[in-house]
Amino acid sequence: MYIGKVASLTGLSIKAIRLYEEKGLIAPPKRQGKYRVYESSHIDALHLIREARRLGISLSRLQPVMQTRSGAPDWQGIRQFLLDIRGEMEAQIRQTQIRIQRLDACCEEIGHCPLTLP
């Protein structure tokens, strides 16, 4: 399928698709004359890239896991990458919960102490 159809299916702009191809995030599509012809594997990879971007994963961080020698995505490697990201997010949640507990303790302590104003 041509790039316009790919853009429609993925919700990405043609410019973004070309950028992802340029950066090696997707395999170069086959050519039919002067047109790029994309396959379903490109659609899958572009959906993943779109969702990763929505999660705040930078292109530079995504790039190494998306680049393959064979042209096909290494879905097992990508799965592990996403699990690692999930672990990082869970650690951030735990850290935020600890900070919230400290904040609550601080507020409670302030509630028991008279505030002195200059």
C-alpha positions, 0 to 999 in steps of 0.5 A, a space after each residue: 500500500 502507498 504512503 497515503 493509505 499508511 498515514 490513514 491507517 496509522 493516524 500518522 502524517 506522511 512527514 512523520 512516516 518518512 522521518 521514521 523511515 529516515 531514522 531507521 525506525 522502520 525498514 525501507 519499503 520496497 519501491 514500485 517505480 517511484 512509489 514506496 510500497 508498505 507492508 503490514 509489518 510497516 503498519 505494525 511498527 508504525 502503530 508501535 512507534 505512535 503508541 511509544 511516542 504517546 507514552 513519552 518514549 523518545 525517538 532516540 530511545 526507541 531507535 536502537 530497538 526498532 532497527 533490525 538487520 533483516 528489515 523485520 521488527 524484532 518483536 521479542 526484543 521490542 517486548 522486552 524493551 516495553 517491559 523495561 519501560 514498564 518497570 521504570 514507570 512502576 519505579 517512578 510510581 513508587 517514588 512518587 508515592 513515597 514523596 506523597 507520603 512525605 508531603 502528607 507527613 509534612 502537612 500533618 506536622 504543620 497542622 500540629 505546630 503553630 505557624 509563626 509569621 514574621 
